[in-house]
Amino acid sequence: MFGVFFINHPDLRRILTDYGFEGHPFRKDFPLSGYTECRYDDELKRVVIEPLEMTQEFRKFDLQSSWEQFPNFRPEALPVQEIPLPQTNEKQEQKK
């Protein structure tokens, strides 16, 4: 792995990963933080492997349109200005 070869080693995959590791760390569906946390516990005097708990902050989802917060830009709030169309020569001749 990474250009480092060990002579007569039966399984080079386990050199850089834990023995209980399942999966493949280079796949896109594998999370960056992994699934478990490995740490040394001073009270127990041993290595402890625990499932990783990722907390996420509370999110408030507003399902309305993002433009609803700007009432001045709603279609009914915009002023409507009518522009008269220029009359063609035929209409001007009919009026004469």
Steps between C-alpha positions, in 0.01 A plus 500: 500500500631845409819350354596317821539126452569249776665176395295185570207689655177308426253791507633850437155657548512467878827684551333842517153401627365333814456123507127532554460749217220420255460672167736692280619849604547624141137451396281808462227366728743466792471805734807714564474451876443123477246293690686433826725690736809332642654653815701403806309517828719582803244367748462163329868492394411365156401603151127563463317488166165682502250585227544856385219740588476805278270765643332745269370839602126560494385627165177680428381428150276756335314324221361819348660675209815688585347811339204505742708701747515792255138626473600805294601276213181297472326538161190663653714758684687616189350805325351429160562766240324482166689626201283602203581320178585712199218508247563375151423702186186297425342587834589867455336503153183339637468773762516776231 
